[in-house]
Structures are given as structure tokens and as C-alpha cells.
Amino acid sequence: MKDRDKQTKKDVLILGIESSCDETAASVVKNGREVLSNVISSQIDIHTLYGGVVPEIASRKHMERINQVIRQALSEAGITLSDLTAVAVTYGPGLVGALLVGVSAAKAIAYAAGLPLVGVHHIEGHICANYIENKDLEPPFGCLVVSGGHTHLLRVADYGKYEILGKTRDDAAGEAFDKVARAIGLGYPGGPKIDKAAKEGNPEAIVFPRAKVDGSEYDFSFSGLKSAVLNYLNGAAMKGESIVTEDVAASFQKAVVDVLTDHSAAAVDEYGFKAFAIAGGVASNSALRGSIQNMCDKKGIPFYMPSPVFCTDNAAMIAVAGYYDYMAGKRSGTDLNACPALRLGEH
């Protein structure tokens, strides 16, 4: 018993809970870097029927699955609630109903078990996913966060400290992927399907625009690119011309990847980053991973990226972020609420 007590005091075990969109997830992480369990219950099959995430359905499914996912995470980690150090949960940004399910579960567990509660910013979680498999990675470094709802280029100054260099002015990159995929008949989820189709297409077949934002070198804009693809499709339909889906996918993807890479390269030069990382759902895109890798190789700096399972929404990344927040003394009260429009740096 004494040996176990010593081990428990020595190791910091964080239960992470994630329910910001359409994945119900729970994970146990030890000392901020070692994943003991990572359980994800995806709703993709359900939302595919509707061509995208339906918030009300997502919330209902989270309620059905949250308890069993948490129980499974604890079981796979081989621990009980009494072994935990703290509970970390995503409280924003995301779908308000979906967030509330995770936040409510986390508050109930923390209260019942007498554990500290740590509210985590979803984007911070994505950034921290890089720490899981890259034990040598420590701040400061540059990071590109690309997901369905967010596109941020930032400087990770320290654990929990971020300087936003640029972000999207309209559509996030992942949102553009989903909309274009729907337009060319690939369906939902758009990112993986465009990535797959693009491998069979010619990225030089169609020249789509690379948007620049006046007065902000590092901000992004993808609505114009999305409109350009729709105009191309409509123009072809009016002329009775056939389109090559794979070429459209490849050309669109190249336009997105080129802008993301160019902005990242400029930031590396200006800020002198000694390392660069990517994060978020779109960070699993093979073309983006290859392009950023090539950029970093040319500049002679190490490149870090999570495995695809840690790019998409998961609770391991929330537990990791929660660990560093916990170690920095951050705590949330029982009044913690869902913040669907939470900005990075506000929590």
C-alpha cells in the first residue's frame, strides 16, 4: 500500500475529457507525456447521413456515450478515480451543447472524487498533442493549427503561453475542405476524402487563387478559394464540360497547402523559430505534412507533427494540456461553463 501511495504521489495522472464536436473521448495521461489510455467514440457514420455535423444529434450522442467512454479510459489505464490527480476538460471553443456534456461530466467527477478541475482550451489541446510522441519538444517553437473550425499560426512562447501571429479572416481550412468536398460530390468528412482523391489528380490542372490579406502577412482567407472552386464547377456545368474530380481536389488542396506553407515559412524567417510543429485535424493531410516537412528541411530546423490519431479530436491532447495548466497552478471552479466562442489566451 505504501509503495502504491509513493507511486501515486510521484506521478501526476490526469483524466482528460473531450466533447467539443462529434467525438466523445476520454484519456488518462501520466506526467504530461505518457498516454495510458485514449478512448474515442466517433459519430462520423451518423453525421455522414446529413452531410455534416448536426449539433443536436451530436449532443444527444455525447450524453449516451460519455459515461461508458470515461469508464473505459480508466479501465484501460488500470486505475480508479482515487488514483487521479486532476480532471481536465475542454470547455471551449466548440458546439455549446456538445461542450456542456463533457463539462458537466467532468465537474461531477471532480466534485464526487474531491479532485481539482482544470478547464482546457481546445486549440491549446491540439498544440499539446505534439508533446505526446515528441519527448524532446519543448517551447519555444512555431506552430500551425489547422482544423475544421480554426486556422492559427502562432508562437508557442512557453507551456500555456501563446502569441497569435495570424488566423483566418473567414473560413477555416478544414471548413473549406468540407465545403469543396461536398461540391465535387465526395461527401463528408471532406478532408480525408479530398486527400485521397488528390493523390490520383493533377495539382497543376487548374490554377486556383492564393489569397493574401491586406495589411496582415500572416492572416488567412479561404472563402475566395472556395468561391473560385464553385465558380469553376458552375462554369463547367453551364458549358456542358465534364470535370475531373481528382484534378479539382488536387488543385484545390495545393492552393490551400501552398498558402499554409508560405505563411509558415515567412514566420520561421521573421521569428527565427528553431523548431516548427503542426496540429489539428487538417494536420493529418498528407500533402500538408509533406510540404511543411520539406520547408523545415530546407531551413534546417526540426519538424514535429502528431500521429493522425492525435491530430483529430481526442482526449489525450486535453489531458496533456491539462497537465501543464495544472502544474502552472490553474484551477477551475464548479461554475465552469461551456464557452463556444472561447479565444486562445482568454482562459
C-alpha positions in Angstrom: 0.0 0.0 0.0 2.8 2.4 0.9 4.6 1.6 -2.5 1.4 2.5 -4.3 1.0 5.7 -2.3 4.5 6.7 -3.2 3.9 6.0 -6.9 0.6 7.9 -6.8 2.2 10.9 -5.2 5.2 10.8 -7.6 3.1 10.5 -10.8 0.6 13.1 -11.9 -2.4 11.3 -13.5 -4.8 13.5 -15.5 -8.2 12.3 -16.8 -8.9 14.3 -20.0 -12.4 14.6 -21.4 -13.2 16.0 -24.9 -16.7 16.5 -26.4 -16.4 19.8 -28.4 -17.8 18.5 -31.6 -18.6 14.9 -32.7 -16.1 12.8 -30.9 -16.8 11.6 -27.3 -13.4 11.0 -25.9 -11.6 10.3 -22.6 -8.0 9.6 -21.8 -5.6 9.1 -18.9 -2.1 10.7 -19.3 0.8 10.3 -16.9 3.2 13.2 -16.2 2.0 15.1 -19.3 3.7 12.8 -21.9 2.7 9.2 -21.4 -0.7 8.1 -22.6 -2.1 5.3 -20.5 -5.4 5.2 -22.4 -7.1 7.1 -25.3 -10.7 6.2 -26.0 -12.6 7.9 -28.8 -16.2 7.2 -29.8 -16.7 8.8 -33.2 -20.0 9.9 -34.7 -18.8 10.2 -38.3 -21.2 7.5 -39.6 -24.2 9.2 -38.1 -23.4 12.7 -39.4 -22.3 11.4 -42.8 -26.0 10.8 -43.5 -26.6 14.6 -43.1 -23.5 15.8 -44.9 -22.1 17.4 -41.8 -22.3 17.6 -38.0 -25.8 18.2 -36.7 -25.3 19.9 -33.3 -28.5 18.5 -31.6 -27.6 14.9 -32.6 -24.0 15.3 -31.5 -25.1 16.5 -28.1 -27.5 13.6 -27.7 -24.9 11.0 -28.7 -22.4 12.6 -26.3 -24.9 12.1 -23.4 -25.4 8.4 -24.4 -21.7 7.6 -24.6 -19.8 9.9 -22.1 -20.0 7.7 -19.1 -19.0 4.5 -20.8 -16.1 6.2 -22.6 -14.8 7.5 -19.3 -15.2 4.1 -17.6 -13.3 2.5 -20.5 -10.5 5.1 -20.3 -10.0 4.4 -16.6 -10.2 0.7 -17.1 -7.6 0.6 -19.9 -5.3 2.8 -17.8 -5.6 0.3 -15.0 -6.7 2.9 -12.4 -9.6 4.2 -10.4 -10.8 7.7 -9.7 -8.9 7.6 -6.4 -5.6 7.3 -8.4 -6.2 10.5 -10.3 -4.5 13.8 -9.6 -7.0 16.0 -11.5 -9.7 16.1 -14.2 -9.2 18.2 -17.4 -12.0 19.0 -19.8 -12.5 21.0 -23.0 -14.8 23.9 -22.2 -14.4 25.9 -25.5 -14.5 26.6 -28.3 -16.9 24.2 -29.9 -20.6 23.4 -30.1 -22.3 24.6 -26.9 -24.5 21.6 -26.4 -21.7 19.2 -27.0 -19.3 21.1 -24.7 -21.8 21.1 -21.9 -21.9 17.3 -21.8 -18.2 17.0 -21.2 -18.0 19.9 -18.8 -21.0 18.5 -16.8 -19.4 15.1 -16.6 -16.0 16.5 -15.6 -17.5 18.7 -12.9 -19.5 15.8 -11.4 -16.4 13.5 -11.3 -14.2 16.2 -9.8 -16.7 17.1 -7.2 -17.6 13.5 -6.3 -13.9 12.4 -6.1 -12.6 15.6 -4.5 -10.3 16.3 -7.4 -9.1 19.6 -8.9 -10.8 20.6 -12.1 -9.0 22.2 -15.0 -10.8 23.8 -17.9 -8.8 23.4 -21.2 -8.9 25.4 -24.4 -9.5 23.1 -27.3 -6.8 24.7 -29.5 -4.3 24.5 -26.7 -5.1 20.8 -26.6 -4.3 20.4 -30.3 -0.9 22.2 -29.8 -0.1 20.0 -26.9 -0.8 16.8 -28.9 2.8 17.3 -30.2 4.2 16.6 -26.8 2.8 13.1 -26.7 5.2 11.4 -29.2 7.9 14.0 -29.3 9.5 13.8 -25.8 12.3 16.2 -26.8 9.9 19.0 -27.9 9.8 22.0 -25.6 8.8 25.7 -26.1 9.6 28.0 -27.7 8.6 26.9 -31.3 6.3 27.9 -34.1 3.1 26.1 -34.7 0.4 25.9 -37.4 -3.0 24.8 -36.1 -5.3 23.7 -38.9 -8.7 22.2 -38.2 -12.4 22.3 -39.2 -13.1 25.4 -37.2 -9.6 27.0 -36.8 -6.6 28.1 -38.7 -3.9 29.7 -36.5 -0.3 30.5 -37.0 1.3 31.1 -33.6 4.4 31.2 -31.5 4.4 28.8 -28.5 6.4 31.0 -26.1 6.1 28.6 -23.2 3.7 25.9 -21.8 0.3 27.6 -21.8 1.6 30.9 -23.3 0.9 31.7 -27.0 1.3 34.6 -29.3 -1.1 34.5 -32.3 0.7 35.7 -35.4 -2.1 35.1 -37.8 -5.5 33.4 -38.2 -8.2 33.0 -40.8 -10.5 36.0 -41.5 -13.3 33.8 -42.8 -13.4 30.1 -43.5 -11.1 27.8 -41.6 -9.0 25.5 -43.9 -10.9 22.4 -42.7 -14.2 24.1 -43.3 -13.1 24.9 -46.9 -12.1 21.2 -47.4 -15.6 20.1 -46.2 -17.5 22.6 -48.5 -15.4 21.8 -51.6 -15.7 18.1 -51.0 -19.4 18.4 -50.8 -19.5 20.5 -54.0 -17.5 17.9 -56.0 -19.5 15.0 -54.8 -17.1 13.4 -52.4 -19.2 13.9 -49.3 -18.4 14.1 -45.6 -15.9 14.2 -44.0 -14.2 16.3 -46.7 -10.6 16.4 -45.5 -9.7 12.7 -45.8 -11.7 12.3 -49.0 -10.0 15.2 -50.8 -6.6 14.0 -49.6 -7.3 10.5 -51.1 -8.8 11.9 -54.3 -5.9 14.4 -54.8 -3.4 11.5 -54.9 -5.0 10.5 -58.2 -5.2 14.0 -59.6 -3.0 16.7 -61.2 -2.4 19.6 -58.8 -1.4 21.8 -61.7 -4.5 21.1 -63.7 -6.4 24.2 -62.5 -5.0 27.4 -61.2 -6.9 28.5 -58.1 -6.1 31.7 -56.2 -3.8 32.1 -53.3 -5.3 34.7 -51.2 -3.4 37.5 -49.4 -4.9 39.6 -46.6 -4.0 43.2 -47.0 -2.1 44.6 -44.0 -1.5 41.2 -42.3 1.2 39.0 -43.7 0.2 36.0 -41.5 -3.6 36.1 -41.7 -5.5 33.6 -43.9 -8.6 33.8 -46.1 -10.1 30.7 -47.8 -13.6 31.9 -48.7 -12.3 33.3 -52.0 -10.7 30.0 -52.9 -13.9 28.1 -52.0 -15.8 30.5 -54.3 -13.3 30.1 -57.1 -13.8 26.3 -57.0 -17.6 26.7 -57.0 -17.3 29.2 -60.0 -15.2 26.7 -61.8 -17.7 23.9 -61.3 -20.7 26.1 -62.3 -18.8 27.3 -65.4 -18.1 23.8 -66.5 -21.7 22.8 -65.9 -23.0 25.8 -68.0 -20.7 24.9 -70.8 -21.5 21.2 -70.7 -17.9 20.4 -69.9 -17.0 17.4 -67.8 -14.8 17.8 -64.7 -12.1 15.5 -63.4 -12.9 15.3 -59.7 -9.4 14.2 -58.8 -7.9 17.2 -60.6 -10.2 19.6 -58.8 -9.4 18.0 -55.5 -5.6 18.1 -56.2 -5.6 21.7 -57.4 -7.7 22.9 -54.5 -5.6 21.1 -52.0 -2.4 22.5 -53.5 -3.8 26.1 -53.2 -4.5 25.6 -49.5 -1.2 23.9 -48.8 0.8 26.5 -50.7 -0.7 29.3 -48.6 -0.3 27.5 -45.3 3.3 26.6 -46.1 4.3 30.1 -47.4 2.9 31.8 -44.3 4.7 29.3 -42.1 8.0 29.8 -43.9 7.8 33.5 -43.6 7.1 33.2 -39.8 10.1 30.9 -39.4 12.3 33.5 -41.1 11.0 36.5 -39.2 10.8 35.0 -35.7 13.8 32.7 -36.1 12.0 29.6 -34.9 14.4 26.7 -34.0 11.5 24.2 -34.4 8.1 24.1 -36.1 5.0 22.0 -35.5 1.6 21.4 -36.9 -1.6 20.4 -35.2 -5.3 20.0 -35.7 -7.4 17.7 -37.9 -6.1 19.0 -41.2 -2.5 18.4 -39.9 -3.2 14.7 -40.8 -3.4 15.8 -44.5 -0.5 14.0 -46.3 0.2 16.9 -48.7 0.4 19.5 -45.9 2.7 17.2 -43.8 5.0 16.7 -46.8 5.1 20.4 -47.7 5.8 21.6 -44.2 8.4 18.9 -43.7 10.1 20.0 -46.9 10.1 23.6 -45.8 11.6 22.8 -42.5 14.3 20.6 -44.1 15.3 23.5 -46.4 15.6 25.8 -43.4 17.4 23.2 -41.3 15.0 23.1 -38.4 13.2 20.1 -36.8 9.6 19.5 -37.8 7.1 18.0 -35.4 3.7 16.5 -36.1 1.3 14.3 -34.2 0.2 10.9 -35.5 -3.1 11.2 -37.3 -5.0 9.8 -34.3 -3.7 12.7 -32.2 -4.5 15.3 -34.9 -8.2 14.7 -34.9 -10.2 15.5 -31.7 -9.1 13.3 -28.8 -8.9 13.5 -25.0 -5.2 12.6 -24.7 -4.3 16.1 -26.0 -6.7 17.6 -23.5 -5.1 15.7 -20.6 -1.6 16.8 -21.7 -2.7 20.5 -21.9 -4.5 20.0 -18.6 -1.3 18.6 -17.0 0.7 21.8 -17.9 -2.2 24.0 -16.8 -2.4 22.1 -13.5 1.3 22.3 -12.9 1.1 26.1 -13.5 -1.5 26.3 -10.8 -4.5 26.8 -12.9 -7.8 25.6 -11.4 -11.5 25.9 -12.5 -14.4 26.1 -10.1 -17.7 24.3 -10.1 -19.1 27.3 -12.0 -17.1 26.3 -15.1 -19.3 26.7 -18.1 -19.1 25.9 -21.8 -17.7 28.8 -23.9 -18.4 28.1 -27.6 -16.5 31.1 -28.9 -13.6 31.0 -26.4 -10.5 32.6 -27.8 -7.0 31.3 -27.3 -5.4 33.2 -24.4 -8.7 34.1 -22.7 -8.8 31.2 -20.2 
